[in-house]
Amino acid sequence: EVSSVYPNPFNPSTTIAFDVSQTTDLSIFIYDISGRLIETIANESFYPGKHSLNWHANGLSSGIYFAKISSSSYSQTHKLMLMK
């Protein structure tokens, strides 16, 4: 479960914080407003507990992006706003 995305709006980086209840293969992808994959932040196993990952949007234009967090049994999307 994603506990927070902060700051949001952000410039140039934001932190995605999440909790894992059991060892899970988890992917975090960043998409632009048109649905194009921009970056893969994670695609690995996470152990139970609290985790956080930073996304640095250096070189990207201001606008709306989406972080999709998914595992085999879970999927959630968060709207991110990059303001330069």
QUICORTA-V267972 format. One line per field, one symbol per residue. ss: DSSP state (@ for helix, = for strand, . for the rest). psi: psi as a letter, one per 20 degrees, with the letter a starting at -180 (. if undefined). burial: b if it has 9 or more other C-alpha atoms within 8 Angstrom, else e. A space follows every 50 residues. Layout:
ss=???
psi=???
burial=???
This chain:
ss=.=====...=..========...=========....==========..== ======......========....========..
psi=pphqoqroqrojqqpopqqphrpppqqoqpqahjjppgqohqmrpprqap qqqqpokpiqqqaprpoopqahjqpqpppqopo.
burial=ebeebbebbbbbbbbbbbbbeebbbbbbbbbbbeeebeebbebeebebee eeeebebeeeeeebbbbbbbbeeeeeeeebbbbe
